[in-house]
Each structure stands twice: as structure tokens, then as C-alpha cells.
């Protein structure tokens, strides 16, 4: 499966309610070989000087070009994870959390999977492939977690 982030992604800056620091929130669509595949929301925080991101990914096997994305298919789910430092890890690590935990309870998000539900879900490997793609190809998320890219010759 070939994934591609839609170039029309949106980046907004907000202020964290818990610590009053600014953060960036990316909203983007991901396409696969068949077209629409997923929607993601990545919130990049600086909590107490720690770079972390909370990312929700909505996956639906019933995206259709003629229907608005707000109309979910019967299998739509939202996965969630936190990416950041964890004990005994040399770099940022992904940890499953409840998907869409801070999002409103609306049909748009489908079923918000808990960590336990996500671990058992048949789309878990697709979700991790999607997360790998976001971490590698979304410039805002990548630079927030791993720092600016080093250009050869610098």
C-alpha cells in the first residue's frame, strides 16, 4: 500500500490549556492507491520543555468521493497515540492511547478505540504503517519530534 499525505494539509497554532504554551496542530488527509484513506490530527506540544505529539488517525473503509468525509462508514474508527520520550528509550516512542480522547463525541470520529481495543483491532498494522508515514513525511511533526533536517554540506 502506497500512502501519500495530501499537500493541502492545514497547520494551526494554538495555546495549550494545561500549560499556556503554544503548540501546532496539523490536520491532514492521507491517500492510498485507491484515493482517500485516512484523516489525521497531530498536536505538537512542548510540555515542560518536552517535545511530544498526540496524533489521532481516523480510518474508514467506506470513503467515497461523492460523500462528505463527515459521513462515516459503519466501520470507521479513530486510533490515537502519544509520541515522545519514554523511560529506557533513546528517542521518541509511540504509545497507543484512546483515539480522539479530547475530540467531541460525534459520528465523524466513528468508534474511538481505547488502547486495549486498538491492540486487538484488525487494522492495527495499517494504523502503524500510517503513523510511520506521518512521522517520516509530515514536516511539521517530523521536525517537532526529531529536530530540523541536516542538509549535507552544512
C-alpha positions as CSV (number, residue, x, y, z in Angstrom):
1,X,0.0,0.0,0.0
2,X,1.5,3.4,-1.1
3,X,0.5,6.2,1.2
4,X,0.7,9.9,0.4
5,X,-0.1,13.0,2.6
6,X,-2.4,15.4,0.7
7,X,-0.4,18.6,0.1
8,X,-3.4,20.7,1.3
9,X,-2.8,19.8,4.9
10,X,-3.6,22.6,7.4
11,X,-1.3,23.8,10.3
12,X,-2.8,26.0,13.0
13,X,-1.1,27.4,16.1
14,X,-3.0,27.3,19.4
15,X,-2.3,27.7,23.1
16,X,-2.3,24.6,25.4
17,X,-4.9,24.9,28.1
18,X,-2.9,23.0,30.7
19,X,0.4,24.9,30.5
20,X,-0.3,28.0,28.4
21,X,2.4,27.3,25.8
22,X,1.9,27.5,22.1
23,X,1.5,24.3,20.0
24,X,1.0,23.4,16.3
25,X,-1.9,21.3,15.2
26,X,-1.7,19.6,11.8
27,X,-4.9,18.4,10.1
28,X,-4.3,16.3,7.0
29,X,-5.7,13.7,4.6
30,X,-3.8,10.6,3.6
31,X,-4.4,8.9,0.3
32,X,-3.5,5.4,-0.8
33,X,-3.6,3.7,-4.2
34,X,-7.5,3.9,-4.1
35,X,-7.8,7.5,-3.0
36,X,-9.0,8.7,0.4
37,X,-7.6,6.5,3.2
38,X,-7.4,8.4,6.5
39,X,-7.6,11.8,8.2
40,X,-5.1,12.7,10.9
41,X,-4.8,15.3,13.6
42,X,-1.4,15.9,15.1
43,X,-0.9,18.2,18.0
44,X,2.8,19.1,18.7
45,X,3.3,20.2,22.2
46,X,6.2,21.5,24.3
47,X,5.0,20.3,27.8
48,X,7.6,21.3,30.4
49,X,10.2,21.6,27.7
50,X,9.5,18.1,26.4
51,X,8.7,17.7,22.7
52,X,5.7,15.3,22.3
53,X,2.9,14.8,19.8
54,X,-0.6,13.4,20.2
55,X,-1.9,12.0,16.9
56,X,-5.4,10.8,16.2
57,X,-5.9,8.9,12.9
58,X,-9.4,8.2,11.5
59,X,-9.6,5.2,9.2
60,X,-12.7,4.3,7.3
61,X,-13.1,1.6,4.7
62,X,-16.0,3.4,3.1
63,X,-14.6,6.7,1.9
64,X,-16.4,7.7,-1.3
65,X,-15.7,10.8,-3.5
66,X,-19.4,11.7,-3.6
67,X,-20.0,11.7,0.1
68,X,-18.7,14.3,2.6
69,X,-15.9,12.9,4.9
70,X,-18.2,13.8,7.9
71,X,-20.5,10.9,6.9
72,X,-18.9,7.8,8.5
73,X,-19.0,4.3,7.1
74,X,-20.1,1.6,9.5
75,X,-16.5,0.5,10.3
76,X,-15.0,4.0,10.9
77,X,-12.6,4.1,13.9
78,X,-10.2,6.5,15.5
79,X,-6.8,5.3,16.7
80,X,-4.7,7.5,18.9
81,X,-1.1,7.7,20.2
82,X,1.4,9.8,22.1
83,X,4.9,10.2,20.7
84,X,7.6,11.4,22.9
85,X,10.2,10.4,25.4
86,X,9.6,7.2,27.4
87,X,11.7,5.6,30.1
88,X,14.6,3.5,28.8
89,X,14.2,4.6,25.2
90,X,16.9,6.5,23.4
91,X,14.5,8.5,21.2
92,X,10.8,9.3,20.9
93,X,8.5,6.3,21.1
94,X,4.8,5.8,20.1
95,X,2.4,4.7,22.8
96,X,-1.2,3.8,21.9
97,X,-3.8,5.9,23.8
98,X,-7.6,6.3,23.4
99,X,-8.3,7.8,19.9
100,X,-9.9,11.2,19.8
101,X,-10.0,11.4,23.6
102,X,-10.3,15.2,23.6
103,X,-12.4,15.4,20.4
104,X,-16.2,15.8,20.7
105,X,-18.3,12.6,20.7
106,X,-19.5,13.0,17.1
107,X,-20.2,10.4,14.3
108,X,-17.3,12.0,12.4
109,X,-14.8,10.1,14.6
110,X,-16.6,6.7,14.3
111,X,-15.7,4.5,17.2
112,X,-12.9,5.9,19.4
113,X,-10.7,3.0,20.2
114,X,-9.2,2.5,23.6
115,X,-5.7,1.3,23.8
116,X,-7.0,-2.2,24.5
117,X,-9.4,-2.1,21.6
118,X,-6.7,-0.8,19.3
119,X,-4.3,-3.6,20.2
120,X,-7.0,-6.1,19.1
121,X,-8.2,-4.3,16.0
122,X,-7.6,-5.9,12.6
123,X,-6.5,-2.5,11.2
124,X,-3.7,-2.1,13.8
125,X,-0.9,-2.9,11.3
126,X,-2.4,-0.4,8.8
127,X,-2.5,2.2,11.6
128,X,1.2,1.7,12.4
129,X,2.1,2.0,8.7
130,X,0.1,5.2,8.6
131,X,1.9,6.5,11.7
132,X,5.3,5.7,10.2
133,X,4.3,7.6,7.1
134,X,3.2,10.7,9.1
135,X,6.3,10.6,11.2
136,X,8.5,10.4,8.2
137,X,6.7,12.7,5.7
138,X,4.8,15.3,7.7
139,X,7.5,18.1,8.0
140,X,5.8,19.8,11.0
141,X,5.6,16.6,13.0
142,X,9.0,15.3,12.0
143,X,10.9,18.4,12.8
144,X,9.0,18.8,16.1
145,X,10.0,15.4,17.3
146,X,13.4,14.9,15.7
147,X,14.7,18.4,15.0
148,X,15.4,20.2,11.7
149,X,16.8,18.1,8.9
150,X,20.5,18.3,8.4
151,X,21.4,19.2,4.9
152,X,24.6,17.6,3.5
153,X,27.4,20.1,3.2
154,X,26.2,22.2,6.2
